Each structure stands twice: as C-alpha cells, then as structure tokens.
Amino acid sequence: MNRASLKLINNLSFNLQDIKQVHVVSTKLLRDQIRDIYTSIVERSGASCVVFSSSGLKEATRALLESTTAERCLVNIQPAFPETTFFEPAGSLSVDIMNGDLSALPIRESSLKLILYAFIIESIPEVKSVLAEARRVLREGGYIIVVEWTSSSRLRPEPGFSLESHIDEFKKEFSQLYKVVDLRIFKDYFIVAGRKELSD
C-alpha cells in the first residue's frame, strides 16, 4: 500500500461502528493472513513440520495446523496447561501434542526438514540452547523458520519490521481507519503487512 493509496483511504467517508466489533473483524483477517503465510511455507518446503507454540496462542497455532496435511507435532512448553487448552474441540486436526522442553526435544537426531517456531521465541529465556537443539534434530539442508509478533526481536538486536509495528504505525497515522466497516481496506492492509514480514 503506497502513500498515494493511503491518502485516498484517508479521504474516504466511513460508517463508524463499535470499536469492539471492528477488532473482531480485523483479528479474523489477520488470522486468515497468518494461515496463508503458513501454508506457503509448508508447501514450498515439502517437509514435515514441527510446531512450537504456547497455549496462549491457540488461534494462530490452529491456523497453521489447518493449513497443511504435513506430518505435525506440537510441543507444549507450558506443561501446567492441559492439552485441551489448545484446541476445543480438536475436530479432525491431525496433530500429536506432547509436553516438552525446547532445549531437549523428544525427537531423534537429523529427523526433520523443517522446524517452525510460531510466536514463541520471545518467551524463551535461553534462545541459543533452543536453536542448538533445533540444529540437532534437523536433517542436512533443513530449515528453521522463526515467526515473531513483536518488534523487539530476540534474533535481531536492531529494531525490525513486524506485523505489530506496522499496525501500530498505521493506527497512529490514520486513527479513524480502525473504526471502519470496509473489510476490503482492512484486508488490503494486512496482506501488505504480511508480505513485509515475509521478505524482511
């Protein structure tokens, strides 16, 4: 979305709606965008996919698990929470949920082609040991993909792009846009944010 399109959107007349309802709409669109990104990652790698996520992000995790038929395993890093915290009901999801330590995975050496850390690196105290363990279980030529939500990245000391930072900047500049009902505008914006996150 370039500066010209932003100016055009700013000049449109909007029907105002309750902010809570708009938040629900924007959350759904963001979840759809996350699903598209996940699907693209798994399809391009053609790999088994191990998903690491906390129970607090069940919607984002479910979006990933629904997006692919790859073999999947989810490691719960918060064993105090029951497995039902993730998915209720689980439905037809094909997933093996286990409790585990990301620094000591219950997975044999050189067995995976792709590992995806979905919104979890920021809550891990010792990132180096977790990445070392991921390297142990990856096959030669395998990939580690890290998806971070916040701009305070654990892997990049300098400020970087993130979905959160883009949305915050957008809201500051065009505050009234967050009250609109026009779903097309919301969708256009989130797609652009997602592409920036992928290419960063």
Helices and strands as residue ranges (DSSP letters): H 3-11, H 19-45, E 49-53, G 55-57, H 58-66, E 72-76, G 83-85, E 96-99, E 112-118, G 121-123, H 127-137, E 138-147, H 163-173, G 175-179, H 183-199
